[in-house]
Structure formats: structure tokens, C-alpha cells
Amino acid sequence: MVEVALIRPGPIQGNSVHPYIRRRNGLEKVTYLHPLLEHSLAKTLGIPLFQEQLMQMAIDVAGFSPGEADQLRQAMGSKRSTERMERLRGRFFEGMAERGITGDIADQIFDKLAAFANFGFPESHSVSFAYLVYSSSYLKRYFPAAFCAGLLNAQPMGFYSPHTLVADARRHGVVVRTPDLAASGVGATLEWVEGEVATTANVPFPFDAFPVDGVEVPQPAVRLGLSSVRSVSEDLAETIVTERETNGPYASMTDLAQRVDIDRTALEAMATAGVFSTCTDRSGTVLDRRRALWAAGAVAETGTDRLPGIVTGVDAPTLPGLSSRELAGADLWATGVAPDGHPTLFEREHLTSLGVLTAIELRTAPTDTRVLVGGVVTHRQRPSTAHGITFVNLEDETGLINVVCSPGLWKRYRRVARGAPALLVRGRLERVDGVINVVADKLQVLPVVGGHRSRDFR
């Protein structure tokens, strides 16, 4: 609950984060400006975090009633309450004087309350958020596949893109599969190795049970949905799935085009995504991505209003298959997700020759040394509380890397910093309270497959 409150902008502005962490780690003694404050601040180690604490402080040190304490909270949090604030200020100091709190200590207590009032976070909100954090952590720990599928189906939302969510799930042992005409639903679904759809009936540990510590729950795979393919709307995906469930599986790409009203753009995107990889053409040849993409244009001309068999060019000639790099690029273009690869994976040999460390290797690298890292930019963020500093997250095939960019560095490399989908970063390795950062001193473009777009926040 405290962790949730600490990462809010208010506690950062109020200089509450680092004092609390130092006290929590035993590096700083827990102290109070006056013994009467211990009652309201003990649970947060003497550091005010919640609005309810402000009210309790007013009750304890100034004898305010609960109603007066709430008026003080409202007045302190409003810029238009000058007159009411002055009246309550006088009442507050009178109450403190009655309890023997005067002079510099009284001024410090009131100033602390006034500063805190601008950022106090309701404890009830923190409890609600903490419940969500705990529930999410539990699901990710014991049911990572279901958790990943749920997040994918809730897009667009949150801090991380589908590509980053899938990459993280894969690092936690989850198998993620590309969209498939025969197996995919509208959104992401769960299935076992044989392709059987995963439900509460065939998962050994029911989803509503509590796994025993030390017992690993067998995980199904995540199958990406048809709506994850660009140019395939949720309505079109729903139509495709409903038709399949009503009238049976699609025999081929041509069969799909004759049963569902679908245009060339959607067919080509589906072909690029590998949706037809379990289909065959009229000669019985499996439709790999090149063959499917070749056929898509011709198949689109068949349509639901055309007689079957009158369109030529449906069967593709023999074509070379796609390389792993090309498959990853196709996946990223078509769905934004590369289930079987990562852009940096295909550059690793070259990156290693340059001395570039992976996210995992950073964990054992010496602190305060110059390092070189590289990865896809997942997001850029410049919070108003950071005094112009921009935080960039990079992702390679092993994990995430935090990069800190000073205002001067950002200005110097502005074009690269703002626009490059992937970066090569030189900087100093920093460790603060167990968190690893790279404080950048040089940025340059890292050419990778895919053209991934970051999520940027202010």
C-alpha cells in the first residue's frame, strides 16, 4: 500500500520517497517533530503520505474535530481558500499552543502540513490500487499465460505495448503463437500443445484455486487473436470466427474469401501474419507466408459474389521461405508482436562485437563503469517532477534497460532521441536502492528489423 502511494507524483514533489526508503532500510532513524505526531505517522515511519494522516495530525496536535480537520484539508488543497485558510491557521496555532507546542516546532509542523496538503494521496485509493497490484502479481506469478492473454485483450491500455508484454511473458516461460485461421479467436486465447483450447475444465489447477507454494502450474500457450492483425477490425474478426463456428473450418484462403466479405488489404495483412500457415492451395501445398501473400491479391478478387474457380493466379509458384529475421519483421509489421524472436536477437553477434551488454549482463557489471547497451525503445517519459530529465526504456531479447537522459544530452541528440525506434546508448552504470540505470552520455540509432513504435508519455 505504501509502495503504491510513493510512486505518485505528490510524494515525489513533497520529497517523501527517499526519506521513507532510507528509514525502511534502516539507514535513517525514524523521528517526529513532536511526540504527538507519532500516532498519525508511525505506520509510514514518520513520513506523511496520506490525506487521512493530515487530518489525524490536526486532531492530535491542534485538537481539531474531524469536521475541522476535513475543512483544513480542503482549504490547504485549494488556491482559492486564502481567507478560510488564515482563519484555520489561527485556530491551528491556538490548538498547538494549548498542547505546549510553540515557536519553531509549531511553525515546522504547520509548514509540513501545508506542503503535504498539495500532494496527499487518499489512503482508501492506495488500498484499492494495492489490491490491484497484488492481484496482478499473483496472476502473473501463477498464471502468466492467462495474465498475458488478458492484457492483450485489454489493449490499448497501460504503459507497455503488446510486443513488450509478449516478450516479458516469453521470458517467464510462456509460449506465444501467431494468429491462425483455424485456431484463433477474435482476441487472444489459451490452448495446449495439441491446440486444444484451454479452459477451467482441462487446466490441472482451476483458475479460482490457490496453488501450493513450490508447485508449478502447467501453463497453456497464448494464441494471438485475428483482431491483432492490422487491417482486421474486431467486427471482421468476429464475422470470421462466427462463420467458422457455424459452418465449419475454412478449407483454404479462397474458401474464406467466398464465405466472408473481406478485402485485399485485410487478406494481405493476414497472409503476412501467417494466419494461413495451416492452409493449403489447390495442389495441396502448404501456404507459407510468401505463397499466401502471393495468392492474397488474386483470392481477394473471388469474393462472396463470384463463382468459385473463375479467378486465375491463386496458386503461387515455388518461392523461397522467409528467414527468421524476415519472419520477425513480418510479425512486427502485421501484429506488432514477434512471438518467436526479438529485433535485437538478430543483431546480437554484431552488438557483442561492439561490446554491447545485454540487460541480464548489466546485473553483474561493475557500478560506475562506462557501458554500452542497445535495444528497442519501449517508451520515453519526462515527468513534470523530474526537472527536465527524460527516462527512456530499452528492451533487448533478455529484458528491459532503464536509461536516464539529462536535459543537455537530450538537446544534443534531440533528433535521434525523439525519433529512433531503437537506440545504442553509451553511459555510466548506476545502482540506486537495487535499481540499475544507465546514465547516458551518447545516443545513436540502432538499425533493427521491424520499425517498432514506442509509447511516449509526459
ABEGO torsion letter per residue (X at the ends): XAAAAAABAAAAAAGAAAAAAAAAAGABBBBBABAAAAAAAAAAGGBBABAAAAAAAAAAAAGBBAAAAAAAAAAAABAAAAAAAAAAAAAAAAAAAAAGBBEAAAAAAAAAAAAAAAABBBAAAAAAAAAAAAAAAAAAAABAAAAAAAAAAAOBBEABBAAAAAAAAAAAGBBBBBBBAAABBABBBBBBAAGBBBBAAABABBAABBBBBGBBBBBBBBBBBAAABBGBBAAAAAAAAAAAAAAEBBABAAAAAAABBBBAAAAAAAAAAGAAAABBBAAGBBBBAAAAAAAAAAAAAAEAABBBGABBGABBBBBBBBBAAAAAAAAAAAAGBBAABBAAAAAAAAAAAAGBBBAAAAAABBBGBBBBBBEBBABBBBBAAAGGBBBBBBBBAAEBBBBBBBAAAAAAAAAAAAABABBBBBBBBBBBGGBBBBBBABBBBBBBBGGBBBBBBX
